[in-house]
Amino acid sequence: MHEDGNGEGHRGVPGASAAGADQAFLALERELTVFLRRARASQGEMARAVHPELESAAYGLLVRLDECGRQRATELAAYIGVGKATMSRQLRALEGLGLVAREPDPADGRAWLVHLTEEGRTRVQHVREARRARYVDKLADWDRTEVAELARLLHQLNRGMEK
């Protein structure tokens, strides 16, 4: 039995019929609702672990900089899916916390590149390592091929959502 978005239980495995296909999408929607609710709560916890004053929405921005290195604010805004004004506000807040810095883009003197400071990198990596350890603990009874398959399917879902 799983918890749905309202904390209530549900049963059933979608069938192969047309009605079953509808049930499959209902089940997907229900499970994604639970997953996203938990992910939002977790993101807030991780943001506070990086810095007590960090907005939860900015955590993904820090992870992106950790993974990809220096980027223009416009690239970050496009990736995160926010406007320039929102990105500017988030970057100012992150600079104020000492987690990111800006430098002129050598390829275009009018543009700036954003990057994690050493303090920002250290804090983000510490939280990401703790998060991975939590996944290892929570999924300890899963076969590694199941974990890899879940990652593959989530990647496929994310790619499909970009279209």
Buried (B, 14 or more C-beta within 10 A) or exposed (E): EEBBBEEEEEEEEBEEEEEEEEBBEEBEEBBEEBEEEEEEEBBBEBBBBBBEEBBBBBBBBBBBBBEEEBBBBEBBBEBBEBEEEEBEBBBEBBBEBEBBBBEEBEEEEEEBBBBBBEBBBEBBBEBBEEBEEEEEEEEEEBEEEEEEEEEEEEEEEEEEEEE
